[in-house]
Amino acid sequence: MKERTAIHSHGVRTVLVLAVIMIFTGSALAEEVYKIGGIFSVTGRASFLGDPEKKSMEMMIESINAAGGIDGRQLEAVIYDTEGDPTKAVMAISKLINKDNVLAIVGPSTTPTTLAVMPFAEKAGTPLISCAAGNKITMPVNPWIFKTAQSDILAVRAIFEHMKTRGIQKIGILTVANAFGESGREQLEAQAGDFGITIVQADKFGGNDTDMTAQLTKIKGAGPDAVICWGTNPGPAVVSKNAQQLELGIPIYQSHGVASPKFIELAGESAEGTLLPTGKILVYGLLPDADPQKAVLTAYAENYTKAFNQPVSGFGGYAYDAVNILAKALKGTGGDKGKLRDNIEAIKDHVGVSGVFTFTPDEHNGLAADAFVMVQIQNGTWELVK
């Protein structure tokens, strides 16, 4: 009887020891993973942004892990779909910070959703690298917020510089009524005078509007030399179709917000001749070999196309760049968010899909004018404007 009791006691002790070992082993294994959050408009009207961003993030994390991870630790992506809704974006960042305990966040996809979540990232001291373009994301600088999308300031400058070469002096502008459209409108109005350009008619359209004939009729009546539409799909495609129906007969410029094959698909033949600024990804094959981005662009485009059997866009490139910037900044931090933030801010001359990034305490976008090229849609594809 005593022998059975001793055996039983020994068995209990063994189970307890094993349980303790499993608890600590589990904790150790959990510490071996760096969790990175993703907030994208994977479905909904802005899915042309979020879907390639999600795919690019997953593709890059898989690639980094296959190469050994960061300091011997694997990366884990925790991604939520906002459907382009600021409320759902706030719910997503709350989960990422409070439930998933992520070290950093990539996204959101749009300016309105990014502006909605920024205060939460700042309060939690969690670095966030947005994939949206609005200037208000990084102006003024927020210590915890960065972005990889080229700024509206540079996009407007690229358009106006091209207009100057064409002798365009009077323009009409049509901007979407949200944070992205307002940011573009502010820059269009602020920079026009620097290029000798006068805005003769300005109007807006709603993100869900399906006909902009009335606004374009007003613009046509003002006699501009060209029209600039500032928005993201599907609205700009509607503008393109309506302009063709009205036989506007003047150049149509779009923002970098439509720099994806989706615009050509939605606008159809009315897209022909459209001009816009874009990152170099859409025309990477036309770039000279000496371009510092060409090797990175080519690798990303080939890997993405092979993995997902669909063409690349600049939007997926924003997430690609964000993941790679985080991977570089994570080295040597031991998962400390403050050190990670500091390392992001210290990154210089990082060659990405969206441009060459150099961050500083006063600059959290890190891109210069050479991040953009002007392209024109010809024969249903993108052509580099010389």
BAKEMI-155603 format. One record per residue (C-alpha): residue in one letter; x, y, z; residue number from 1; chain. Coordinates in steps of 0.001 Angstrom, whole numbers, padded with zeros to 6 digits, always signed. Example, Ala and Ser with C-alpha at 12.3 -4.5 7.8 and 13.67 -1.06 7.14 Angstrom:
@aa a; east +012300; north -004500; up +007800; i 1; ch A $
@aa s; east +013670; north -001060; up +007140; i 2; ch A $
This chain:
@aa m; east +000000; north +000000; up +000000; i 1; ch A $
@aa k; east +002826; north +002379; up +000908; i 2; ch A $
@aa e; east +004551; north +001452; up -002366; i 3; ch A $
@aa r; east +001427; north +002354; up -004371; i 4; ch A $
@aa t; east +001144; north +005660; up -002494; i 5; ch A $
@aa a; east +004788; north +006468; up -003208; i 6; ch A $
@aa i; east +004350; north +005628; up -006885; i 7; ch A $
@aa h; east +001214; north +007762; up -007020; i 8; ch A $
@aa s; east +002981; north +010705; up -005346; i 9; ch A $
@aa h; east +005902; north +010388; up -007722; i 10; ch A $
@aa g; east +003491; north +010314; up -010668; i 11; ch A $
@aa v; east +001761; north +013490; up -009468; i 12; ch A $
@aa r; east +005093; north +015252; up -009045; i 13; ch A $
@aa t; east +006130; north +014168; up -012530; i 14; ch A $
@aa v; east +002907; north +015502; up -014056; i 15; ch A $
@aa l; east +003321; north +018810; up -012209; i 16; ch A $
@aa v; east +006908; north +019153; up -013349; i 17; ch A $
@aa l; east +005912; north +018400; up -016924; i 18; ch A $
@aa a; east +003083; north +020921; up -016687; i 19; ch A $
@aa v; east +005478; north +023603; up -015443; i 20; ch A $
@aa i; east +007948; north +022735; up -018190; i 21; ch A $
@aa m; east +005177; north +022974; up -020807; i 22; ch A $
@aa i; east +004048; north +026351; up -019470; i 23; ch A $
@aa f; east +007526; north +027809; up -019618; i 24; ch A $
@aa t; east +008317; north +026097; up -022924; i 25; ch A $
@aa g; east +005098; north +027489; up -024360; i 26; ch A $
@aa s; east +006041; north +030964; up -023153; i 27; ch A $
@aa a; east +009481; north +030603; up -024640; i 28; ch A $
@aa l; east +008042; north +029479; up -027975; i 29; ch A $
@aa a; east +005589; north +032378; up -027932; i 30; ch A $
@aa e; east +008500; north +034741; up -027376; i 31; ch A $
@aa e; east +010193; north +033339; up -030453; i 32; ch A $
@aa v; east +007517; north +034912; up -032670; i 33; ch A $
@aa y; east +007291; north +038588; up -033572; i 34; ch A $
@aa k; east +003649; north +039424; up -034272; i 35; ch A $
@aa i; east +003007; north +042089; up -036914; i 36; ch A $
@aa g; east -000517; north +043413; up -037405; i 37; ch A $
@aa g; east -002158; north +044266; up -040713; i 38; ch A $
@aa i; east -005273; north +046410; up -041267; i 39; ch A $
@aa f; east -006429; north +046438; up -044888; i 40; ch A $
@aa s; east -009547; north +047038; up -046987; i 41; ch A $
@aa v; east -009434; north +043456; up -048233; i 42; ch A $
@aa t; east -013101; north +043470; up -049298; i 43; ch A $
@aa g; east -015530; north +046242; up -050196; i 44; ch A $
@aa r; east -015166; north +049207; up -052547; i 45; ch A $
@aa a; east -011489; north +049717; up -051682; i 46; ch A $
@aa s; east -010511; north +046052; up -052115; i 47; ch A $
@aa f; east -008324; north +047018; up -055096; i 48; ch A $
@aa l; east -006113; north +048639; up -052440; i 49; ch A $
@aa g; east -006345; north +046195; up -049566; i 50; ch A $
@aa d; east -006305; north +042858; up -051366; i 51; ch A $
@aa p; east -002844; north +043307; up -052951; i 52; ch A $
@aa e; east -001600; north +044840; up -049684; i 53; ch A $
@aa k; east -002670; north +041784; up -047681; i 54; ch A $
@aa k; east -001160; north +039432; up -050246; i 55; ch A $
@aa s; east +002091; north +041389; up -050387; i 56; ch A $
@aa m; east +002429; north +041431; up -046602; i 57; ch A $
@aa e; east +001863; north +037682; up -046347; i 58; ch A $
@aa m; east +004242; north +036994; up -049225; i 59; ch A $
@aa m; east +007039; north +039045; up -047684; i 60; ch A $
@aa i; east +006636; north +037614; up -044188; i 61; ch A $
@aa e; east +006780; north +034107; up -045655; i 62; ch A $
@aa s; east +009950; north +035065; up -047525; i 63; ch A $
@aa i; east +011582; north +036603; up -044437; i 64; ch A $
@aa n; east +010727; north +033539; up -042347; i 65; ch A $
@aa a; east +012118; north +031207; up -045005; i 66; ch A $
@aa a; east +015393; north +033121; up -044762; i 67; ch A $
@aa g; east +015560; north +032604; up -040987; i 68; ch A $
@aa g; east +013355; north +035388; up -039684; i 69; ch A $
@aa i; east +014661; north +038299; up -037625; i 70; ch A $
@aa d; east +017429; north +037544; up -035118; i 71; ch A $
@aa g; east +016349; north +033921; up -035256; i 72; ch A $
@aa r; east +012688; north +034682; up -034572; i 73; ch A $
@aa q; east +009865; north +034054; up -036990; i 74; ch A $
@aa l; east +007345; north +036730; up -037962; i 75; ch A $
@aa e; east +003611; north +036137; up -037664; i 76; ch A $
@aa a; east +001063; north +038218; up -039568; i 77; ch A $
@aa v; east -002230; north +038999; up -037824; i 78; ch A $
@aa i; east -004475; north +040660; up -040409; i 79; ch A $
@aa y; east -007982; north +042115; up -040171; i 80; ch A $
@aa d; east -010279; north +043354; up -042944; i 81; ch A $
@aa t; east -011744; north +046853; up -042437; i 82; ch A $
@aa e; east -013879; north +046791; up -045609; i 83; ch A $
@aa g; east -012798; north +050441; up -045907; i 84; ch A $
@aa d; east -014901; north +051367; up -042847; i 85; ch A $
@aa p; east -013227; north +053652; up -040233; i 86; ch A $
@aa t; east -015325; north +052115; up -037439; i 87; ch A $
@aa k; east -014187; north +048607; up -038354; i 88; ch A $
@aa a; east -010623; north +049890; up -038599; i 89; ch A $
@aa v; east -010839; north +051127; up -034997; i 90; ch A $
@aa m; east -012194; north +047742; up -033887; i 91; ch A $
@aa a; east -009335; north +046025; up -035708; i 92; ch A $
@aa i; east -006566; north +048100; up -034153; i 93; ch A $
@aa s; east -008090; north +047565; up -030717; i 94; ch A $
@aa k; east -007851; north +043784; up -031238; i 95; ch A $
@aa l; east -004319; north +043988; up -032567; i 96; ch A $
@aa i; east -003082; north +046038; up -029619; i 97; ch A $
@aa n; east -005074; north +044596; up -026727; i 98; ch A $
@aa k; east -005703; north +040976; up -027768; i 99; ch A $
@aa d; east -002980; north +040041; up -030231; i 100; ch A $
@aa n; east -000178; north +042107; up -028640; i 101; ch A $
@aa v; east +001438; north +042989; up -031976; i 102; ch A $
@aa l; east +004749; north +044830; up -032097; i 103; ch A $
@aa a; east +003806; north +047012; up -035068; i 104; ch A $
@aa i; east +001013; north +047555; up -037568; i 105; ch A $
@aa v; east +000990; north +047828; up -041368; i 106; ch A $
@aa g; east -001938; north +049779; up -042851; i 107; ch A $
@aa p; east -004680; north +050837; up -043072; i 108; ch A $
@aa s; east -005289; north +051097; up -046806; i 109; ch A $
@aa t; east -007061; north +054460; up -046991; i 110; ch A $
@aa t; east -006606; north +057940; up -045567; i 111; ch A $
@aa p; east -009950; north +058037; up -043654; i 112; ch A $
@aa t; east -009306; north +054681; up -041948; i 113; ch A $
@aa t; east -005721; north +055661; up -041131; i 114; ch A $
@aa l; east -006762; north +058936; up -039526; i 115; ch A $
@aa a; east -009323; north +057016; up -037449; i 116; ch A $
@aa v; east -006770; north +054588; up -035953; i 117; ch A $
@aa m; east -003756; north +056866; up -035473; i 118; ch A $
@aa p; east -004691; north +058005; up -031941; i 119; ch A $
@aa f; east -004913; north +054381; up -030774; i 120; ch A $
@aa a; east -001468; north +053477; up -032112; i 121; ch A $
@aa e; east +000016; north +056572; up -030505; i 122; ch A $
@aa k; east -001625; north +055921; up -027122; i 123; ch A $
@aa a; east -000408; north +052310; up -027109; i 124; ch A $
@aa g; east +003099; north +053245; up -028248; i 125; ch A $
@aa t; east +002822; north +050888; up -031219; i 126; ch A $
@aa p; east +004578; north +051847; up -034485; i 127; ch A $
@aa l; east +002162; north +052060; up -037421; i 128; ch A $
@aa i; east +003196; north +052291; up -041079; i 129; ch A $
@aa s; east +000203; north +053370; up -043146; i 130; ch A $
@aa c; east -000358; north +052403; up -046785; i 131; ch A $
@aa a; east -002434; north +055544; up -047458; i 132; ch A $
@aa a; east -001360; north +058778; up -049133; i 133; ch A $
@aa g; east -003040; north +061680; up -047305; i 134; ch A $
@aa n; east -000637; north +064349; up -046078; i 135; ch A $
@aa k; east -002345; north +064602; up -042697; i 136; ch A $
@aa i; east -001074; north +061129; up -041821; i 137; ch A $
@aa t; east +002470; north +062406; up -041363; i 138; ch A $
@aa m; east +001960; north +066188; up -041287; i 139; ch A $
@aa p; east +002455; north +067194; up -038572; i 140; ch A $
@aa v; east +004774; north +064384; up -037570; i 141; ch A $
@aa n; east +003409; north +061910; up -035037; i 142; ch A $
@aa p; east +006250; north +059989; up -033347; i 143; ch A $
@aa w; east +004542; north +056604; up -033832; i 144; ch A $
@aa i; east +003085; north +057036; up -037340; i 145; ch A $
@aa f; east +004884; north +056519; up -040666; i 146; ch A $
@aa k; east +003677; north +055859; up -044219; i 147; ch A $
@aa t; east +005017; north +054318; up -047412; i 148; ch A $
@aa a; east +002583; north +055764; up -049975; i 149; ch A $
@aa q; east +003918; north +058733; up -051924; i 150; ch A $
@aa s; east +002506; north +062034; up -050690; i 151; ch A $
@aa d; east -000122; north +064215; up -052323; i 152; ch A $
@aa i; east +002401; north +067061; up -052296; i 153; ch A $
@aa l; east +004722; north +065167; up -054642; i 154; ch A $
@aa a; east +001831; north +063876; up -056784; i 155; ch A $
@aa v; east +000447; north +067371; up -057388; i 156; ch A $
@aa r; east +003911; north +068687; up -058167; i 157; ch A $
@aa a; east +004443; north +065937; up -060750; i 158; ch A $
@aa i; east +001124; north +066758; up -062451; i 159; ch A $
@aa f; east +001747; north +070497; up -062519; i 160; ch A $
@aa e; east +005294; north +070080; up -063810; i 161; ch A $
@aa h; east +003927; north +067992; up -066668; i 162; ch A $
@aa m; east +001181; north +070546; up -067361; i 163; ch A $
@aa k; east +003787; north +073287; up -067540; i 164; ch A $
@aa t; east +005575; north +071427; up -070345; i 165; ch A $
@aa r; east +002255; north +071252; up -072228; i 166; ch A $
@aa g; east +001498; north +074950; up -071776; i 167; ch A $
@aa i; east -001616; north +074225; up -069690; i 168; ch A $
@aa q; east -002641; north +077297; up -067686; i 169; ch A $
@aa k; east -006349; north +076883; up -066831; i 170; ch A $
@aa i; east -007697; north +073773; up -065136; i 171; ch A $
@aa g; east -010847; north +072351; up -063628; i 172; ch A $
@aa i; east -010592; north +070068; up -060593; i 173; ch A $
@aa l; east -012962; north +067400; up -059342; i 174; ch A $
@aa t; east -012135; north +065817; up -055975; i 175; ch A $
@aa v; east -013748; north +063051; up -053923; i 176; ch A $
@aa a; east -015483; north +064249; up -050754; i 177; ch A $
@aa n; east -013354; north +062447; up -048179; i 178; ch A $
@aa a; east -010000; north +062920; up -046433; i 179; ch A $
@aa f; east -007991; north +061790; up -049465; i 180; ch A $
@aa g; east -009868; north +064162; up -051757; i 181; ch A $
@aa e; east -009552; north +067072; up -049337; i 182; ch A $
@aa s; east -005825; north +066514; up -049012; i 183; ch A $
@aa g; east -005416; north +066532; up -052787; i 184; ch A $
@aa r; east -007627; north +069589; up -053193; i 185; ch A $
@aa e; east -005572; north +071514; up -050630; i 186; ch A $
@aa q; east -002374; north +070788; up -052519; i 187; ch A $
@aa l; east -003886; north +071550; up -055927; i 188; ch A $
@aa e; east -005001; north +074949; up -054661; i 189; ch A $
@aa a; east -001767; north +075629; up -052766; i 190; ch A $
@aa q; east +000635; north +074779; up -055597; i 191; ch A $
@aa a; east -001255; north +076034; up -058662; i 192; ch A $
@aa g; east +000154; north +079565; up -058464; i 193; ch A $
@aa d; east +003726; north +078276; up -058322; i 194; ch A $
@aa f; east +003273; north +076847; up -061815; i 195; ch A $
@aa g; east +001286; north +079712; up -063316; i 196; ch A $
@aa i; east -001903; north +077640; up -063252; i 197; ch A $
@aa t; east -005380; north +078969; up -062511; i 198; ch A $
@aa i; east -008235; north +076811; up -061240; i 199; ch A $
@aa v; east -011263; north +078061; up -063178; i 200; ch A $
@aa q; east -013782; north +075578; up -061733; i 201; ch A $
@aa a; east -013657; north +073277; up -058716; i 202; ch A $
@aa d; east -016223; north +070686; up -057706; i 203; ch A $
@aa k; east -016597; north +067504; up -055636; i 204; ch A $
@aa f; east -018174; north +064074; up -055909; i 205; ch A $
@aa g; east -019245; north +061506; up -053348; i 206; ch A $
@aa g; east -017415; north +058231; up -052953; i 207; ch A $
@aa n; east -020580; north +056332; up -053915; i 208; ch A $
@aa d; east -021709; north +058634; up -056749; i 209; ch A $
@aa t; east -022424; north +056917; up -060055; i 210; ch A $
@aa d; east -022702; north +059965; up -062333; i 211; ch A $
@aa m; east -020575; north +063138; up -062425; i 212; ch A $
@aa t; east -022106; north +064637; up -065577; i 213; ch A $
@aa a; east -023383; north +067716; up -063731; i 214; ch A $
@aa q; east -019978; north +068574; up -062264; i 215; ch A $
@aa l; east -018171; north +067968; up -065553; i 216; ch A $
@aa t; east -020706; north +070120; up -067437; i 217; ch A $
@aa k; east -019880; north +073026; up -065104; i 218; ch A $
@aa i; east -016183; north +072457; up -065600; i 219; ch A $
@aa k; east -016580; north +072298; up -069384; i 220; ch A $
@aa g; east -018466; north +075596; up -069300; i 221; ch A $
@aa a; east -015523; north +077287; up -067537; i 222; ch A $
@aa g; east -013259; north +076560; up -070525; i 223; ch A $
@aa p; east -010253; north +074851; up -068873; i 224; ch A $
@aa d; east -007242; north +073501; up -070756; i 225; ch A $
@aa a; east -007344; north +070245; up -068715; i 226; ch A $
@aa v; east -009155; north +068506; up -065864; i 227; ch A $
@aa i; east -007704; north +066880; up -062756; i 228; ch A $
@aa c; east -009747; north +064225; up -060970; i 229; ch A $
@aa w; east -008612; north +063336; up -057443; i 230; ch A $
@aa g; east -009992; north +060160; up -055898; i 231; ch A $
@aa t; east -009866; north +056389; up -055713; i 232; ch A $
@aa n; east -011943; north +053891; up -057663; i 233; ch A $
@aa p; east -014670; north +053552; up -058704; i 234; ch A $
@aa g; east -015437; north +057327; up -058820; i 235; ch A $
@aa p; east -012538; north +058355; up -061100; i 236; ch A $
@aa a; east -013549; north +055679; up -063627; i 237; ch A $
@aa v; east -017048; north +057184; up -063698; i 238; ch A $
@aa v; east -015519; north +060620; up -064276; i 239; ch A $
@aa s; east -013519; north +059205; up -067179; i 240; ch A $
@aa k; east -016617; north +057674; up -068781; i 241; ch A $
@aa n; east -018718; north +060820; up -068280; i 242; ch A $
@aa a; east -015971; north +062990; up -069775; i 243; ch A $
@aa q; east -015956; north +060799; up -072871; i 244; ch A $
@aa q; east -019748; north +060995; up -073138; i 245; ch A $
@aa l; east -019611; north +064801; up -072888; i 246; ch A $
@aa e; east -016845; north +064901; up -075525; i 247; ch A $
@aa l; east -014797; north +067076; up -073228; i 248; ch A $
@aa g; east -011909; north +067008; up -075679; i 249; ch A $
@aa i; east -009193; north +068100; up -073215; i 250; ch A $
@aa p; east -006552; north +066140; up -071271; i 251; ch A $
@aa i; east -007767; north +064248; up -068192; i 252; ch A $
@aa y; east -005321; north +063837; up -065334; i 253; ch A $
@aa q; east -005957; north +061410; up -062468; i 254; ch A $
@aa s; east -004240; north +061119; up -059100; i 255; ch A $
@aa h; east -001964; north +058304; up -057964; i 256; ch A $
@aa g; east -005067; north +056928; up -056238; i 257; ch A $
@aa v; east -005984; north +055049; up -059433; i 258; ch A $
@aa a; east -002545; north +053636; up -060202; i 259; ch A $
@aa s; east -003633; north +050032; up -060636; i 260; ch A $
@aa p; east -005005; north +047813; up -063417; i 261; ch A $
@aa k; east -008429; north +048146; up -061768; i 262; ch A $
@aa f; east -008847; north +051671; up -063144; i 263; ch A $
@aa i; east -008306; north +050526; up -066721; i 264; ch A $
@aa e; east -010727; north +047662; up -066136; i 265; ch A $
@aa l; east -013436; north +049967; up -064744; i 266; ch A $
@aa a; east -012958; north +052877; up -067152; i 267; ch A $
@aa g; east -012612; north +050753; up -070264; i 268; ch A $
@aa e; east -011882; north +052614; up -073492; i 269; ch A $
@aa s; east -012530; north +055967; up -071772; i 270; ch A $
@aa a; east -009225; north +055489; up -069892; i 271; ch A $
@aa e; east -007287; north +055910; up -073143; i 272; ch A $
@aa g; east -005026; north +058956; up -072975; i 273; ch A $
@aa t; east -005406; north +059445; up -069206; i 274; ch A $
@aa l; east -002321; north +060913; up -067521; i 275; ch A $
@aa l; east -001285; north +060364; up -063905; i 276; ch A $
@aa p; east +001668; north +060266; up -061518; i 277; ch A $
@aa t; east +002575; north +056846; up -060159; i 278; ch A $
@aa g; east +005294; north +054944; up -058458; i 279; ch A $
@aa k; east +007594; north +053167; up -060891; i 280; ch A $
@aa i; east +006088; north +049702; up -060425; i 281; ch A $
@aa l; east +003585; north +050073; up -063283; i 282; ch A $
@aa v; east +006384; north +050713; up -065777; i 283; ch A $
@aa y; east +009329; north +048934; up -064160; i 284; ch A $
@aa g; east +010165; north +047113; up -067381; i 285; ch A $
@aa l; east +010621; north +050429; up -069189; i 286; ch A $
@aa l; east +013082; north +051836; up -066660; i 287; ch A $
@aa p; east +016797; north +052089; up -067489; i 288; ch A $
@aa d; east +018978; north +049453; up -065837; i 289; ch A $
@aa a; east +020757; north +052212; up -063922; i 290; ch A $
@aa d; east +017598; north +053120; up -062006; i 291; ch A $
@aa p; east +018302; north +052262; up -058327; i 292; ch A $
@aa q; east +014829; north +050754; up -057873; i 293; ch A $
@aa k; east +014738; north +048521; up -060943; i 294; ch A $
@aa a; east +016105; north +045357; up -059304; i 295; ch A $
@aa v; east +013720; north +045635; up -056332; i 296; ch A $
@aa l; east +010753; north +046403; up -058592; i 297; ch A $
@aa t; east +011517; north +043501; up -060905; i 298; ch A $
@aa a; east +011881; north +040993; up -058060; i 299; ch A $
@aa y; east +008662; north +042129; up -056394; i 300; ch A $
@aa a; east +006670; north +042101; up -059642; i 301; ch A $
@aa e; east +007908; north +038652; up -060675; i 302; ch A $
@aa n; east +007387; north +037094; up -057235; i 303; ch A $
@aa y; east +003919; north +038606; up -056797; i 304; ch A $
@aa t; east +002747; north +037608; up -060267; i 305; ch A $
@aa k; east +004042; north +034075; up -059794; i 306; ch A $
@aa a; east +002444; north +033712; up -056349; i 307; ch A $
@aa f; east -000983; north +035157; up -057140; i 308; ch A $
@aa n; east -001292; north +035036; up -060942; i 309; ch A $
@aa q; east -002317; north +038682; up -061153; i 310; ch A $
@aa p; east -000511; north +041912; up -062084; i 311; ch A $
@aa v; east +001129; north +044085; up -059456; i 312; ch A $
@aa s; east +000055; north +047567; up -058423; i 313; ch A $
@aa g; east +001680; north +050315; up -056424; i 314; ch A $
@aa f; east -000772; north +049612; up -053619; i 315; ch A $
@aa g; east +000627; north +046172; up -052876; i 316; ch A $
@aa g; east +004047; north +047798; up -053004; i 317; ch A $
@aa y; east +003128; north +050026; up -050043; i 318; ch A $
@aa a; east +002692; north +046947; up -047834; i 319; ch A $
@aa y; east +005790; north +045286; up -049308; i 320; ch A $
@aa d; east +007849; north +048333; up -048347; i 321; ch A $
@aa a; east +006298; north +048582; up -044879; i 322; ch A $
@aa v; east +007098; north +044944; up -044039; i 323; ch A $
@aa n; east +010678; north +045271; up -045252; i 324; ch A $
@aa i; east +011205; north +048511; up -043339; i 325; ch A $
@aa l; east +009873; north +046838; up -040188; i 326; ch A $
@aa a; east +012082; north +043794; up -040743; i 327; ch A $
@aa k; east +015148; north +045995; up -041039; i 328; ch A $
@aa a; east +014178; north +048064; up -037986; i 329; ch A $
@aa l; east +013351; north +045010; up -035827; i 330; ch A $
@aa k; east +016918; north +043734; up -035850; i 331; ch A $
@aa g; east +018555; north +043995; up -032459; i 332; ch A $
@aa t; east +015479; north +045344; up -030671; i 333; ch A $
@aa g; east +014481; north +042167; up -028820; i 334; ch A $
@aa g; east +010899; north +043136; up -029604; i 335; ch A $
@aa d; east +011039; north +046485; up -027808; i 336; ch A $
@aa k; east +008521; north +048831; up -029461; i 337; ch A $
@aa g; east +010405; north +051986; up -028515; i 338; ch A $
@aa k; east +013643; north +050725; up -030051; i 339; ch A $
@aa l; east +011701; north +049605; up -033125; i 340; ch A $
@aa r; east +010214; north +053082; up -033540; i 341; ch A $
@aa d; east +013625; north +054695; up -033169; i 342; ch A $
@aa n; east +015139; north +052339; up -035737; i 343; ch A $
@aa i; east +012399; north +053103; up -038286; i 344; ch A $
@aa e; east +013040; north +056811; up -037882; i 345; ch A $
@aa a; east +016764; north +056250; up -038435; i 346; ch A $
@aa i; east +016395; north +054339; up -041723; i 347; ch A $
@aa k; east +018220; north +055941; up -044617; i 348; ch A $
@aa d; east +018524; north +055156; up -048335; i 349; ch A $
@aa h; east +016238; north +052120; up -048147; i 350; ch A $
@aa v; east +015403; north +051131; up -051717; i 351; ch A $
@aa g; east +011783; north +050015; up -051961; i 352; ch A $
@aa v; east +008991; north +049580; up -054474; i 353; ch A $
@aa s; east +007525; north +053020; up -053738; i 354; ch A $
@aa g; east +010827; north +054885; up -053797; i 355; ch A $
@aa v; east +014019; north +055345; up -051813; i 356; ch A $
@aa f; east +013171; north +055989; up -048155; i 357; ch A $
@aa t; east +015083; north +058240; up -045770; i 358; ch A $
@aa f; east +013236; north +058946; up -042537; i 359; ch A $
@aa t; east +014126; north +061633; up -039978; i 360; ch A $
@aa p; east +012467; north +062953; up -036804; i 361; ch A $
@aa d; east +010850; north +065605; up -039036; i 362; ch A $
@aa e; east +010004; north +063371; up -042022; i 363; ch A $
@aa h; east +007944; north +060188; up -041609; i 364; ch A $
@aa n; east +007166; north +059561; up -045283; i 365; ch A $
@aa g; east +010778; north +059619; up -046373; i 366; ch A $
@aa l; east +010309; north +059941; up -050131; i 367; ch A $
@aa a; east +011506; north +062559; up -052602; i 368; ch A $
@aa a; east +010184; north +063760; up -055968; i 369; ch A $
@aa d; east +011950; north +060919; up -057805; i 370; ch A $
@aa a; east +009474; north +058455; up -056247; i 371; ch A $
@aa f; east +007028; north +059447; up -059002; i 372; ch A $
@aa v; east +006988; north +059149; up -062766; i 373; ch A $
@aa m; east +004267; north +060355; up -065128; i 374; ch A $
@aa v; east +002468; north +057710; up -067158; i 375; ch A $
@aa q; east -000209; north +057733; up -069843; i 376; ch A $
@aa i; east -002677; north +054978; up -070652; i 377; ch A $
@aa q; east -002195; north +053957; up -074270; i 378; ch A $
@aa n; east -003705; north +050894; up -075956; i 379; ch A $
@aa g; east -005018; north +049717; up -072618; i 380; ch A $
@aa t; east -001668; north +049736; up -070801; i 381; ch A $
@aa w; east +000748; north +052078; up -069055; i 382; ch A $
@aa e; east +003343; north +054002; up -071011; i 383; ch A $
@aa l; east +006127; north +056061; up -069466; i 384; ch A $
@aa v; east +005882; north +059753; up -070338; i 385; ch A $
@aa k; east +009322; north +061016; up -071252; i 386; ch A $
